[in-house]
Amino acid sequence: MRKAKRLLDTNIVVDFINAREPFFPAARKTMVLGRVGELDLRISSSQVADLMYICSSGGRKELLPPLFQQLQALSTFVSVYATGPQEIDRMLRTSWASPEDALLHEVALSLS
């Protein structure tokens, strides 16, 4: 049986990394399903940069080493989809209020 590909919302990853309540249990369950191979979890390359900025409070150097370790651990069961020029071009032609959401939408369409 083919596993379902799931493009994770950035907030789910932030909830998991930062153990943010009340969302951490649901985020953890999603990550566990990915870890055991029940789900094919993905994030986009643009989300990696967003996660580094968000989870390090704007790039505070003292927060980066543990964050890098957490992201490396996630990379063992969350694949990174390289955002390419096609997704960027389609995002730039949309009328979405949020460019980040529009880009993730285009990446999700590319994965399906």
Secondary structure, 3 states (H helix, E strand, C coil): CCCCEEECCHHHHHHHHCCCCCCHHHHHHHHHHHHCCCCEEEEEHHHHHHHHHHHCCCCCHHHHHHHHHHHHHHCCCEEEECCCHHHHHHHHCCCCCCHHHHHHHHHHHHHC
